[in-house]
Amino acid sequence: MAHLFRLDASIRPEGVSVSRDLADAFENAWATEHPGAPVTRRDVGMHPMPIINAAQHGARHVPEASRTDEQWQAIKLGTSLGDELLEADAYLFAVPLYNWNLPAGLHSWVDWILSDERIGLGGSEPLAGRPAVVVHSRGGGYGAGTPREGWDHAEPYVMRVLSDVLKLDVTVVTAELTLAGVVPAMAHLQEQATESLRLANRDAEDHARRLADLVRPADDAFRSDRARIAS
């Protein structure tokens, strides 16, 4: 049965978070294709990871007999987070833009998963080729030709980690101008914002169905091989 991993990075709760709403649209469409299939949820916005320190980050390189309790716990946490990724067939990342960058909770999560030697640089790239969608929301306009083109530093970073390091097959769905309804100076952009959100919801649902089809043929032999890699 297809297994979806979903990560939310917004510090805003459901109903007032565009990225969460887009992720819900994706997940609902996915559930229609895979009813009852497991979904692992990791909310690093409402429940962020602790900031990793030097001792924790280097814990795996310390001889076992010399590791502190803190270092053993760090290895346990990194391994647990890595297992969540290894056990999934497809991935959904809901990433808002905060102060032109990614949320702090997401950055901490990245630090922790890369502490898992199976996942990080130099590992065996066990996630290579698996499909992922990033639903990305940003309050302003940052597209080509806009005054703030290039100010969105979250999307390039997320793509660097998910695509270049983890080797996931990543598609990005973006809704922008999301603050047009609350910032008076952006009121004239409300129509564009509404259309951007409509298209993002449509694309999120379309990509959910696409990913559902991609993982549908997974057979027992494939899953057995995956379990071997994760062990």
ChimeraX attribute file (.defattr): number of C-alpha atoms within 10 A of each C-alpha:
attribute: neighborCount
match mode: 1-to-1
recipient: residues
	/A:1	16
	/A:2	22
	/A:3	18
	/A:4	27
	/A:5	20
	/A:6	24
	/A:7	22
	/A:8	24
	/A:9	26
	/A:10	28
	/A:11	20
	/A:12	15
	/A:13	12
	/A:14	12
	/A:15	9
	/A:16	11
	/A:17	17
	/A:18	26
	/A:19	27
	/A:20	26
	/A:21	17
	/A:22	28
	/A:23	27
	/A:24	18
	/A:25	19
	/A:26	23
	/A:27	21
	/A:28	17
	/A:29	20
	/A:30	24
	/A:31	17
	/A:32	13
	/A:33	18
	/A:34	19
	/A:35	12
	/A:36	11
	/A:37	13
	/A:38	14
	/A:39	16
	/A:40	14
	/A:41	13
	/A:42	18
	/A:43	18
	/A:44	21
	/A:45	21
	/A:46	14
	/A:47	13
	/A:48	18
	/A:49	19
	/A:50	11
	/A:51	13
	/A:52	15
	/A:53	11
	/A:54	7
	/A:55	15
	/A:56	20
	/A:57	18
	/A:58	14
	/A:59	21
	/A:60	17
	/A:61	9
	/A:62	12
	/A:63	8
	/A:64	11
	/A:65	6
	/A:66	9
	/A:67	16
	/A:68	14
	/A:69	9
	/A:70	12
	/A:71	19
	/A:72	14
	/A:73	14
	/A:74	23
	/A:75	21
	/A:76	13
	/A:77	17
	/A:78	21
	/A:79	19
	/A:80	15
	/A:81	20
	/A:82	21
	/A:83	17
	/A:84	16
	/A:85	20
	/A:86	20
	/A:87	18
	/A:88	19
	/A:89	23
	/A:90	25
	/A:91	23
	/A:92	23
	/A:93	24
	/A:94	27
	/A:95	29
	/A:96	31
	/A:97	21
	/A:98	17
	/A:99	13
	/A:100	18
	/A:101	19
	/A:102	21
	/A:103	20
	/A:104	18
	/A:105	21
	/A:106	23
	/A:107	19
	/A:108	16
	/A:109	23
	/A:110	17
	/A:111	17
	/A:112	25
	/A:113	21
	/A:114	21
	/A:115	25
	/A:116	23
	/A:117	16
	/A:118	21
	/A:119	24
	/A:120	19
	/A:121	14
	/A:122	9
	/A:123	13
	/A:124	13
	/A:125	16
	/A:126	17
	/A:127	24
	/A:128	15
	/A:129	13
	/A:130	18
	/A:131	21
	/A:132	24
	/A:133	24
	/A:134	26
	/A:135	27
	/A:136	23
	/A:137	26
	/A:138	23
	/A:139	22
	/A:140	20
	/A:141	21
	/A:142	17
	/A:143	13
	/A:144	9
	/A:145	9
	/A:146	10
	/A:147	10
	/A:148	13
	/A:149	11
	/A:150	13
	/A:151	13
	/A:152	20
	/A:153	14
	/A:154	21
	/A:155	19
	/A:156	13
	/A:157	15
	/A:158	21
	/A:159	19
	/A:160	13
	/A:161	15
	/A:162	21
	/A:163	18
	/A:164	15
	/A:165	18
	/A:166	22
	/A:167	18
	/A:168	22
	/A:169	18
	/A:170	19
	/A:171	15
	/A:172	18
	/A:173	18
	/A:174	21
	/A:175	25
	/A:176	24
	/A:177	22
	/A:178	23
	/A:179	18
	/A:180	21
	/A:181	17
	/A:182	11
	/A:183	11
	/A:184	10
	/A:185	10
	/A:186	16
	/A:187	13
	/A:188	11
	/A:189	17
	/A:190	17
	/A:191	12
	/A:192	14
	/A:193	23
	/A:194	17
	/A:195	14
	/A:196	17
	/A:197	19
	/A:198	14
	/A:199	15
	/A:200	22
	/A:201	23
	/A:202	16
	/A:203	19
	/A:204	29
	/A:205	21
	/A:206	16
	/A:207	21
	/A:208	27
	/A:209	20
	/A:210	15
	/A:211	21
	/A:212	23
	/A:213	14
	/A:214	15
	/A:215	17
	/A:216	13
	/A:217	11
	/A:218	12
	/A:219	10
	/A:220	10
	/A:221	9
	/A:222	10
	/A:223	14
	/A:224	11
	/A:225	10
	/A:226	17
	/A:227	12
	/A:228	8
	/A:229	14
	/A:230	15
	/A:231	8
